[in-house]
Amino acid sequence: MFRLAVAPFWVHCPRVRACLSGSRSYAVSGGGNERAENKLTVNSLYSLSVDIRKIRKLKGWVLLQDIAYVDETASVLKELGAEATLIATVLEQCPEAVLCTPAEVRAQRELWMSVCPTEKELLRIIEKFPHSFFTASQHINQKANIQFFQRLKINKRTIIKLMASASQSFSNPVEQNEQMISTLQDMYRSLGGKEGNLQIWLQKLLTQNPFILMKAPETLKENLKFLQKKGFSSEELLLLLSKLRGFIAELSPCRMEETLTCSKAVLRCTEWELKEIVLKCPALLYYSVPVLSDRLQGLLSRGISVDQIKESPSVLELTTQIVQYRIQKLSASGYDIKKGSLEPLNGTNKDFELSYEKLHLRKQRPLFNPVAPLTIEE
């Protein structure tokens, strides 16, 4: 029994007739038989101004299902305040949403609202991460994971960010997240972190890199052991972990060894100097050798010295193209990058523009104050 109702006047619409005439059949794998698209599903989507061609191209199997809940799904989105355009966009991005039963979608809405401040905010999340919301089959795991993070006293805004951007970690059994969180807590304590700051540190880490929950705890332990062998103290490692924003779980001892060897050779520095450079620029650990070599050579080719790079290694976080653009702009303001600090190059675009404005104003500043009274000897 179909759950979709088609208004009679639709069949008289030229656009719908064109859509119906364009209905397709697909071969079912294994038997060679063909299955036709569900016309009720196609019509209902078309009435919502959904681009059927996009769905056919990316997820045509959705249109083959015997039962779909297009109108019901759209109704829930409308209740959250979605306009027609937004509803169409969500269904184009995540057409499988219409396969969730009304009960499943409403249960998801209730669950997500338990940590989401407002319906307006929930709608914004669905717009950006529709697949994360329409995962009704993992509802039980999501609920268990929410309760786990609430027991850890992680705030609701962080929890909802985890659910949206790292949805797989909330769809997995709660035991997996418990294992990773336990590993992070043990690591923090073993490095001398203060117990009173543990919850704040953990929450900040999860906010900065939600994907750390999807990594293996063993990888984290191996990377920590590698850095300890490189001579980093417990205090330095705790600082490094905080600066890396959880990206330590993305690394491997082999890759870090290659990167550090390359950096040491190009920068012609000692082990101690290399460690200080890494503490200033932790991102150095996760750049591949080709990327790092390209950025180092790009700086050196512009007449920048190795000593300058050692003083401001954060410049290596910028692509060669960005560095060249910023050098040219600073040079136009009279700043000699070969003689000065590299600090004006660093930071976000906003940071750079502020540095540029200061240097530009300094260049334009007159040698005397034109409005100051002149001292005339009588």
VMD Tcl script that draws the C-alpha trace (Angstrom):
set ca {
  {0.00 0.00 0.00}
  {1.42 3.35 -1.06}
  {1.65 6.18 1.43}
  {1.79 8.88 -1.23}
  {-1.20 10.78 -2.54}
  {-1.10 12.48 -5.92}
  {-3.37 15.46 -6.50}
  {-5.54 14.92 -9.62}
  {-4.61 18.19 -11.28}
  {-0.93 17.19 -11.45}
  {-1.54 14.92 -14.41}
  {-2.75 17.91 -16.43}
  {0.49 19.81 -15.84}
  {2.81 19.74 -18.91}
  {5.89 19.52 -16.69}
  {4.55 16.47 -14.87}
  {3.57 14.80 -18.13}
  {7.11 15.39 -19.36}
  {8.42 13.87 -16.16}
  {6.18 10.82 -16.49}
  {7.18 10.31 -20.09}
  {10.79 10.40 -18.92}
  {10.27 7.65 -16.32}
  {12.87 4.96 -16.58}
  {13.36 1.27 -15.99}
  {16.42 -0.21 -14.36}
  {17.83 -3.71 -14.54}
  {17.73 -5.55 -11.23}
  {21.12 -7.07 -10.51}
  {21.31 -10.81 -10.80}
  {18.15 -11.60 -12.72}
  {18.31 -9.20 -15.62}
  {14.72 -8.10 -14.98}
  {13.88 -4.42 -15.13}
  {12.16 -2.42 -12.43}
  {10.31 0.76 -13.29}
  {10.48 3.91 -11.23}
  {7.72 4.44 -8.69}
  {5.62 7.07 -10.48}
  {3.99 8.20 -7.25}
  {7.41 8.94 -5.76}
  {8.54 10.76 -8.92}
  {5.34 12.83 -9.07}
  {5.50 13.82 -5.42}
  {9.14 14.86 -5.70}
  {8.39 16.77 -8.87}
  {5.55 18.64 -7.17}
  {8.11 19.85 -4.62}
  {10.32 21.18 -7.46}
  {12.97 18.53 -6.79}
  {15.37 18.00 -9.70}
  {14.61 14.36 -10.58}
  {17.60 14.23 -12.93}
  {20.00 14.71 -10.02}
  {18.44 11.84 -8.11}
  {18.47 9.58 -11.15}
  {22.13 10.32 -11.69}
  {23.32 9.90 -8.10}
  {20.82 7.65 -6.32}
  {18.34 6.33 -8.84}
  {17.65 3.28 -6.67}
  {15.57 5.48 -4.35}
  {13.01 5.98 -7.11}
  {12.61 2.23 -7.52}
  {11.36 1.55 -4.00}
  {7.77 0.38 -3.63}
  {7.07 2.62 -0.64}
  {8.26 6.18 -0.02}
  {7.13 8.99 2.26}
  {7.81 12.13 0.27}
  {4.91 14.24 1.52}
  {5.38 13.17 5.12}
  {9.10 13.99 5.08}
  {8.42 17.36 3.48}
  {5.77 18.02 6.13}
  {8.27 17.53 8.98}
  {10.70 19.92 7.29}
  {7.91 22.48 6.88}
  {7.08 22.19 10.58}
  {10.69 23.09 11.34}
  {10.28 26.21 9.20}
  {11.75 25.07 5.88}
  {10.79 26.99 2.75}
  {9.97 25.16 -0.48}
  {13.42 25.79 -1.94}
  {15.17 24.35 1.09}
  {12.96 21.25 1.10}
  {13.84 20.61 -2.55}
  {17.55 21.08 -1.83}
  {17.51 18.65 1.11}
  {15.69 15.97 -0.89}
  {18.07 16.39 -3.84}
  {21.09 15.97 -1.57}
  {19.62 13.13 0.45}
  {16.78 11.49 -1.52}
  {16.88 8.40 0.72}
  {15.27 10.61 3.38}
  {11.91 9.80 1.79}
  {12.40 6.12 2.65}
  {12.33 6.84 6.40}
  {8.90 6.25 7.91}
  {7.09 9.24 9.45}
  {7.55 7.64 12.88}
  {11.32 7.33 12.34}
  {11.69 10.94 11.18}
  {9.67 12.28 14.11}
  {11.70 10.15 16.52}
  {14.88 11.62 15.02}
  {13.48 15.11 15.37}
  {12.69 14.50 19.05}
  {16.12 12.99 19.70}
  {18.06 15.79 18.00}
  {15.97 18.45 19.71}
  {17.08 17.01 23.06}
  {20.50 18.58 22.40}
  {19.70 21.24 19.78}
  {18.75 24.65 21.21}
  {16.06 25.61 18.68}
  {14.18 24.19 15.70}
  {15.73 26.90 13.56}
  {19.19 25.63 14.49}
  {18.15 22.04 13.78}
  {16.94 23.07 10.33}
  {20.30 24.69 9.60}
  {22.02 21.45 10.56}
  {19.73 19.38 8.35}
  {20.45 21.74 5.46}
  {24.22 21.19 5.84}
  {24.20 17.55 6.98}
  {20.98 15.91 5.75}
  {22.54 12.42 5.70}
  {23.47 12.72 9.37}
  {19.88 13.45 10.36}
  {18.15 10.88 8.16}
  {19.90 7.84 9.65}
  {16.89 6.44 11.43}
  {18.23 2.86 11.37}
  {20.92 3.91 13.88}
  {18.51 5.70 16.22}
  {19.26 3.43 19.21}
  {23.02 3.93 18.90}
  {22.60 7.69 18.53}
  {20.52 7.84 21.69}
  {23.05 5.79 23.67}
  {25.93 8.00 22.45}
  {24.08 11.19 23.38}
  {23.51 9.87 26.89}
  {27.19 8.89 27.16}
  {28.45 12.37 26.25}
  {25.91 13.99 28.53}
  {27.29 11.91 31.40}
  {30.72 13.30 30.51}
  {29.18 16.78 30.89}
  {30.01 17.69 27.29}
  {27.80 20.65 26.42}
  {24.89 20.29 24.01}
  {26.42 22.47 21.31}
  {29.47 20.20 21.12}
  {27.29 17.07 21.07}
  {25.15 18.36 18.22}
  {28.32 19.27 16.28}
  {29.60 15.72 16.75}
  {26.27 14.26 15.59}
  {26.23 16.43 12.49}
  {29.82 16.49 11.25}
  {31.00 13.09 12.52}
  {27.73 11.20 12.28}
  {29.37 7.79 11.86}
  {30.79 8.03 15.39}
  {27.24 8.41 16.73}
  {25.86 5.65 14.54}
  {28.44 3.18 15.88}
  {27.92 1.28 19.15}
  {28.59 3.49 22.17}
  {31.40 1.16 23.31}
  {33.64 2.43 20.49}
  {33.36 6.04 21.67}
  {33.82 4.98 25.27}
  {37.11 3.32 24.33}
  {38.46 6.37 22.50}
  {37.39 8.79 25.24}
  {39.00 6.56 27.86}
  {42.23 6.55 25.82}
  {42.22 10.36 25.59}
  {41.56 10.72 29.31}
  {44.37 8.30 30.21}
  {46.73 10.11 27.85}
  {45.88 13.50 29.36}
  {46.45 12.23 32.90}
  {49.68 10.39 32.03}
  {51.12 13.61 30.59}
  {50.48 15.49 33.81}
  {47.28 17.28 32.88}
  {45.29 18.72 35.78}
  {42.19 16.72 36.63}
  {40.15 19.90 37.04}
  {40.86 20.89 33.44}
  {40.24 17.45 31.91}
  {36.62 18.03 30.92}
  {37.42 21.42 29.35}
  {40.41 19.98 27.48}
  {38.37 17.06 26.20}
  {35.48 19.22 25.06}
  {37.79 21.61 23.23}
  {39.51 18.69 21.50}
  {36.21 17.20 20.33}
  {34.97 20.58 19.11}
  {38.12 21.25 17.11}
  {38.30 17.80 15.54}
  {35.13 15.67 15.87}
  {36.63 13.04 13.57}
  {39.06 11.89 16.25}
  {36.25 9.66 17.52}
  {36.38 7.69 14.28}
  {40.05 6.76 14.68}
  {41.57 3.74 16.39}
  {42.85 4.30 19.95}
  {45.91 2.18 19.08}
  {46.95 4.76 16.46}
  {46.85 7.49 19.07}
  {49.03 5.46 21.45}
  {51.60 4.62 18.76}
  {51.96 8.27 17.73}
  {52.40 9.38 21.33}
  {55.15 6.78 21.89}
  {56.93 7.95 18.74}
  {56.96 11.57 19.89}
  {58.17 10.55 23.35}
  {61.12 8.78 21.72}
  {61.86 12.01 19.84}
  {62.57 13.69 23.16}
  {59.37 15.63 23.82}
  {58.67 15.99 27.53}
  {55.24 15.24 29.02}
  {54.51 18.96 29.31}
  {55.56 19.56 25.69}
  {53.49 16.62 24.47}
  {50.38 17.90 26.25}
  {50.92 21.30 24.63}
  {51.50 19.60 21.27}
  {48.33 17.54 21.58}
  {46.32 20.68 22.28}
  {47.84 22.56 19.36}
  {47.35 19.65 16.97}
  {43.61 19.79 17.76}
  {43.22 16.04 17.67}
  {44.99 15.65 14.34}
  {47.55 13.45 16.04}
  {45.12 10.60 15.34}
  {45.55 11.29 11.59}
  {49.30 10.67 11.70}
  {51.59 7.65 11.68}
  {55.15 7.17 13.02}
  {56.43 6.42 9.52}
  {54.98 9.59 8.02}
  {56.15 11.78 10.90}
  {59.68 10.32 10.63}
  {59.83 11.17 6.92}
  {58.59 14.71 7.48}
  {60.95 15.40 10.37}
  {63.93 14.02 8.44}
  {63.11 16.27 5.48}
  {62.67 19.33 7.71}
  {65.93 18.73 9.53}
  {67.86 18.39 6.27}
  {66.42 21.48 4.57}
  {66.48 23.70 7.65}
  {69.93 22.42 8.65}
  {69.02 22.23 12.32}
  {69.85 20.08 15.31}
  {67.42 17.66 16.99}
  {66.81 20.24 19.72}
  {66.15 23.02 17.20}
  {63.82 20.75 15.25}
  {61.81 20.02 18.38}
  {61.44 23.75 19.08}
  {60.30 24.33 15.49}
  {57.65 21.59 15.82}
  {56.37 23.13 19.06}
  {55.96 26.45 17.24}
  {54.41 24.81 14.17}
  {52.84 21.41 15.04}
  {51.32 21.27 11.55}
  {54.82 20.36 10.37}
  {54.13 16.81 11.56}
  {51.28 16.06 9.20}
  {52.47 17.60 5.94}
  {53.74 15.09 3.40}
  {57.35 15.37 2.25}
  {56.40 16.63 -1.28}
  {54.14 19.36 0.17}
  {56.71 20.41 2.75}
  {59.56 20.43 0.23}
  {57.52 22.56 -2.18}
  {56.75 25.13 0.52}
  {60.30 25.28 1.81}
  {61.76 25.67 -1.67}
  {59.14 28.28 -2.49}
  {60.27 30.40 0.45}
  {63.97 29.94 -0.23}
  {63.51 30.85 -3.90}
  {62.11 34.24 -2.82}
  {65.34 35.05 -1.00}
  {64.02 34.15 2.44}
  {66.72 32.64 4.66}
  {66.64 29.41 6.62}
  {67.08 31.40 9.84}
  {63.96 33.43 9.06}
  {61.95 30.25 8.59}
  {63.27 28.87 11.88}
  {62.13 32.03 13.65}
  {58.63 31.92 12.12}
  {57.98 28.30 11.06}
  {54.21 28.88 11.00}
  {54.74 30.33 7.53}
  {54.96 26.70 6.37}
  {51.24 26.33 7.06}
  {50.59 28.58 4.04}
  {50.52 27.35 0.46}
  {53.21 28.58 -1.93}
  {50.60 30.58 -3.87}
  {49.37 32.39 -0.77}
  {52.93 33.19 0.34}
  {53.83 34.62 -3.07}
  {50.70 36.77 -3.13}
  {51.34 38.14 0.36}
  {55.02 38.83 -0.32}
  {54.10 40.83 -3.44}
  {51.51 42.83 -1.53}
  {53.88 43.58 1.33}
  {56.64 44.55 -1.10}
  {54.29 47.06 -2.72}
  {54.02 48.74 0.68}
  {57.78 48.94 0.98}
  {58.29 45.99 3.30}
  {61.50 44.08 2.53}
  {60.67 40.48 3.38}
  {64.34 39.46 3.02}
  {65.41 41.74 5.87}
  {62.34 41.76 8.08}
  {60.38 39.19 10.05}
  {58.10 36.68 8.35}
  {55.38 37.27 10.96}
  {53.40 39.69 8.73}
  {52.91 36.76 6.32}
  {51.30 34.50 8.92}
  {47.74 34.01 10.04}
  {44.36 34.01 8.37}
  {43.43 36.36 5.55}
  {41.98 38.72 8.14}
  {45.20 38.65 10.19}
  {47.27 39.34 7.10}
  {45.07 42.25 5.99}
  {45.47 43.85 9.43}
  {49.26 43.49 9.22}
  {49.22 44.90 5.71}
  {47.12 47.90 6.74}
  {49.55 48.74 9.55}
  {52.52 48.59 7.22}
  {50.68 50.53 4.52}
  {49.68 53.28 6.94}
  {53.22 53.46 8.25}
  {54.46 54.02 4.70}
  {51.86 56.75 4.05}
  {52.43 58.53 7.37}
  {53.95 62.02 6.80}
  {57.26 62.93 8.36}
  {55.65 65.83 10.22}
  {52.21 66.56 11.55}
  {50.63 69.02 9.07}
  {48.14 70.31 11.62}
  {50.66 70.96 14.40}
  {51.55 74.63 14.92}
  {54.94 75.68 13.66}
  {57.47 77.05 16.14}
  {58.79 80.37 14.79}
  {61.56 82.21 16.53}
  {60.87 85.91 16.91}
}
mol new
graphics top color blue
foreach p $ca { graphics top sphere $p radius 0.5 }
foreach p [lrange $ca 0 end-1] q [lrange $ca 1 end] { graphics top cylinder $p $q radius 0.2 }
display resetview
